Amino acid sequence: MLETIWELIWFTVIILFWVVYLMALFQIFGDIFRSDMSGFGKAMWVLFIFLVPLLAMLIYLIVHGNDMGKRQMAAAQAQKQAMDSYIQEAAGGGGGPADQIAKAKELLDAGAISQEEFDALKSKALA
């Protein structure tokens, strides 16, 4: 199939560009459907990308490049917050009502808070 080293190098370069093209295409499609443009606008961009792929992808990146980056950053931050809250909840980091009441009881026993403050913290934890 491949007779010389140059054919192998050329084949590798073609595969590399094909992979880069597909990655860019999927990123753009993901951004189109994640954006807040109308359904008609999304349909027109998809149609334009299918009809004239490279030109349409370049135009989309020029027109929507900044917004594309902002949406990706917002999605990454939302995903990080969701993961952090899940980890904190799973690890018991925030503590449930029983933990909060136990901590308040320790403060009451140490004399750091009064009985009224303990009752307020207890009712807040149970709410």
C-alpha positions as YAML, in Angstrom:
chain: A
units: angstrom
residues:
- id: 1
  name: MET
  ca: [0.00, 0.00, 0.00]
- id: 2
  name: LEU
  ca: [2.61, 2.54, 1.07]
- id: 3
  name: GLU
  ca: [5.73, 2.16, -1.02]
- id: 4
  name: THR
  ca: [8.03, 4.89, 0.26]
- id: 5
  name: ILE
  ca: [8.64, 6.79, 3.45]
- id: 6
  name: TRP
  ca: [7.34, 9.96, 1.78]
- id: 7
  name: GLU
  ca: [4.00, 8.35, 1.13]
- id: 8
  name: LEU
  ca: [3.83, 7.38, 4.80]
- id: 9
  name: ILE
  ca: [4.66, 10.94, 5.87]
- id: 10
  name: TRP
  ca: [2.09, 12.37, 3.45]
- id: 11
  name: PHE
  ca: [-0.52, 9.88, 4.68]
- id: 12
  name: THR
  ca: [0.20, 10.89, 8.29]
- id: 13
  name: VAL
  ca: [-0.14, 14.59, 7.47]
- id: 14
  name: ILE
  ca: [-3.46, 13.99, 5.73]
- id: 15
  name: ILE
  ca: [-4.77, 12.02, 8.71]
- id: 16
  name: LEU
  ca: [-3.60, 14.79, 11.06]
- id: 17
  name: PHE
  ca: [-5.44, 17.47, 9.10]
- id: 18
  name: TRP
  ca: [-8.54, 15.29, 8.88]
- id: 19
  name: VAL
  ca: [-8.58, 14.86, 12.66]
- id: 20
  name: VAL
  ca: [-8.05, 18.61, 13.21]
- id: 21
  name: TYR
  ca: [-10.86, 19.36, 10.75]
- id: 22
  name: LEU
  ca: [-13.26, 16.99, 12.53]
- id: 23
  name: MET
  ca: [-12.37, 18.40, 15.95]
- id: 24
  name: ALA
  ca: [-13.02, 21.96, 14.75]
- id: 25
  name: LEU
  ca: [-16.26, 20.87, 13.09]
- id: 26
  name: PHE
  ca: [-17.58, 19.24, 16.27]
- id: 27
  name: GLN
  ca: [-16.52, 22.25, 18.38]
- id: 28
  name: ILE
  ca: [-18.40, 24.58, 16.05]
- id: 29
  name: PHE
  ca: [-21.50, 22.39, 15.95]
- id: 30
  name: GLY
  ca: [-21.46, 22.18, 19.74]
- id: 31
  name: ASP
  ca: [-21.18, 25.94, 19.98]
- id: 32
  name: ILE
  ca: [-23.96, 26.51, 17.46]
- id: 33
  name: PHE
  ca: [-26.39, 24.44, 19.49]
- id: 34
  name: ARG
  ca: [-25.16, 25.87, 22.82]
- id: 35
  name: SER
  ca: [-25.59, 29.48, 21.64]
- id: 36
  name: ASP
  ca: [-28.66, 31.61, 22.23]
- id: 37
  name: MET
  ca: [-29.34, 32.35, 18.55]
- id: 38
  name: SER
  ca: [-32.72, 31.47, 17.06]
- id: 39
  name: GLY
  ca: [-33.53, 28.07, 15.66]
- id: 40
  name: PHE
  ca: [-33.58, 29.52, 12.16]
- id: 41
  name: GLY
  ca: [-30.11, 30.99, 12.65]
- id: 42
  name: LYS
  ca: [-28.81, 27.65, 13.90]
- id: 43
  name: ALA
  ca: [-30.33, 25.86, 10.92]
- id: 44
  name: MET
  ca: [-28.78, 28.34, 8.49]
- id: 45
  name: TRP
  ca: [-25.33, 27.94, 10.02]
- id: 46
  name: VAL
  ca: [-25.58, 24.14, 9.88]
- id: 47
  name: LEU
  ca: [-26.74, 24.29, 6.25]
- id: 48
  name: PHE
  ca: [-23.95, 26.75, 5.38]
- id: 49
  name: ILE
  ca: [-21.37, 24.46, 7.02]
- id: 50
  name: PHE
  ca: [-22.63, 21.45, 5.06]
- id: 51
  name: LEU
  ca: [-22.63, 23.34, 1.76]
- id: 52
  name: VAL
  ca: [-19.27, 25.14, 2.06]
- id: 53
  name: PRO
  ca: [-17.47, 23.57, 5.04]
- id: 54
  name: LEU
  ca: [-14.09, 25.31, 5.26]
- id: 55
  name: LEU
  ca: [-15.34, 28.75, 4.31]
- id: 56
  name: ALA
  ca: [-18.33, 28.51, 6.65]
- id: 57
  name: MET
  ca: [-16.15, 27.31, 9.54]
- id: 58
  name: LEU
  ca: [-13.72, 30.19, 9.06]
- id: 59
  name: ILE
  ca: [-16.56, 32.72, 8.86]
- id: 60
  name: TYR
  ca: [-18.18, 31.27, 11.98]
- id: 61
  name: LEU
  ca: [-14.90, 31.47, 13.90]
- id: 62
  name: ILE
  ca: [-14.37, 35.08, 12.80]
- id: 63
  name: VAL
  ca: [-17.93, 36.16, 13.62]
- id: 64
  name: HIS
  ca: [-18.55, 34.14, 16.79]
- id: 65
  name: GLY
  ca: [-15.03, 33.36, 18.02]
- id: 66
  name: ASN
  ca: [-15.13, 35.56, 21.14]
- id: 67
  name: ASP
  ca: [-18.60, 34.39, 22.14]
- id: 68
  name: MET
  ca: [-17.54, 30.80, 21.53]
- id: 69
  name: GLY
  ca: [-14.71, 31.15, 24.04]
- id: 70
  name: LYS
  ca: [-16.97, 32.81, 26.61]
- id: 71
  name: ARG
  ca: [-19.55, 30.01, 26.31]
- id: 72
  name: GLN
  ca: [-16.85, 27.36, 26.72]
- id: 73
  name: MET
  ca: [-15.50, 29.12, 29.83]
- id: 74
  name: ALA
  ca: [-19.00, 29.43, 31.31]
- id: 75
  name: ALA
  ca: [-19.70, 25.76, 30.65]
- id: 76
  name: ALA
  ca: [-16.38, 24.75, 32.23]
- id: 77
  name: GLN
  ca: [-17.06, 26.88, 35.30]
- id: 78
  name: ALA
  ca: [-20.57, 25.46, 35.68]
- id: 79
  name: GLN
  ca: [-19.21, 21.94, 35.38]
- id: 80
  name: LYS
  ca: [-16.51, 22.69, 37.97]
- id: 81
  name: GLN
  ca: [-19.06, 24.14, 40.40]
- id: 82
  name: ALA
  ca: [-21.32, 21.12, 39.98]
- id: 83
  name: MET
  ca: [-18.41, 18.76, 40.56]
- id: 84
  name: ASP
  ca: [-17.19, 20.71, 43.60]
- id: 85
  name: SER
  ca: [-20.66, 20.75, 45.17]
- id: 86
  name: TYR
  ca: [-21.08, 17.03, 44.50]
- id: 87
  name: ILE
  ca: [-17.70, 16.24, 46.06]
- id: 88
  name: GLN
  ca: [-18.45, 18.42, 49.07]
- id: 89
  name: GLU
  ca: [-21.86, 16.79, 49.49]
- id: 90
  name: ALA
  ca: [-20.46, 13.26, 49.10]
- id: 91
  name: ALA
  ca: [-17.60, 13.93, 51.51]
- id: 92
  name: GLY
  ca: [-19.88, 15.59, 54.06]
- id: 93
  name: GLY
  ca: [-17.89, 18.82, 53.83]
- id: 94
  name: GLY
  ca: [-20.82, 21.11, 54.48]
- id: 95
  name: GLY
  ca: [-22.11, 18.86, 57.21]
- id: 96
  name: GLY
  ca: [-25.69, 17.95, 57.68]
- id: 97
  name: PRO
  ca: [-28.00, 19.35, 60.33]
- id: 98
  name: ALA
  ca: [-26.67, 16.91, 62.94]
- id: 99
  name: ASP
  ca: [-23.08, 18.07, 62.35]
- id: 100
  name: GLN
  ca: [-24.09, 21.72, 62.55]
- id: 101
  name: ILE
  ca: [-25.97, 21.15, 65.78]
- id: 102
  name: ALA
  ca: [-23.02, 19.20, 67.23]
- id: 103
  name: LYS
  ca: [-20.64, 22.04, 66.38]
- id: 104
  name: ALA
  ca: [-23.02, 24.56, 67.91]
- id: 105
  name: LYS
  ca: [-23.26, 22.38, 71.05]
- id: 106
  name: GLU
  ca: [-19.45, 22.35, 71.31]
- id: 107
  name: LEU
  ca: [-19.46, 26.15, 71.11]
- id: 108
  name: LEU
  ca: [-22.17, 26.30, 73.78]
- id: 109
  name: ASP
  ca: [-20.23, 23.95, 76.06]
- id: 110
  name: ALA
  ca: [-17.06, 25.98, 75.55]
- id: 111
  name: GLY
  ca: [-18.95, 29.14, 76.50]
- id: 112
  name: ALA
  ca: [-18.36, 30.82, 73.13]
- id: 113
  name: ILE
  ca: [-22.10, 31.28, 72.49]
- id: 114
  name: SER
  ca: [-25.14, 31.71, 74.69]
- id: 115
  name: GLN
  ca: [-28.15, 29.38, 74.96]
- id: 116
  name: GLU
  ca: [-30.22, 31.76, 72.79]
- id: 117
  name: GLU
  ca: [-27.56, 31.71, 70.06]
- id: 118
  name: PHE
  ca: [-27.42, 27.92, 70.27]
- id: 119
  name: ASP
  ca: [-31.20, 27.70, 69.88]
- id: 120
  name: ALA
  ca: [-31.04, 30.06, 66.87]
- id: 121
  name: LEU
  ca: [-28.28, 27.97, 65.23]
- id: 122
  name: LYS
  ca: [-30.21, 24.77, 65.98]
- id: 123
  name: SER
  ca: [-33.43, 26.09, 64.43]
- id: 124
  name: LYS
  ca: [-31.47, 27.35, 61.41]
- id: 125
  name: ALA
  ca: [-29.84, 23.94, 60.93]
- id: 126
  name: LEU
  ca: [-33.18, 22.17, 61.17]
- id: 127
  name: ALA
  ca: [-34.90, 24.56, 58.74]
...
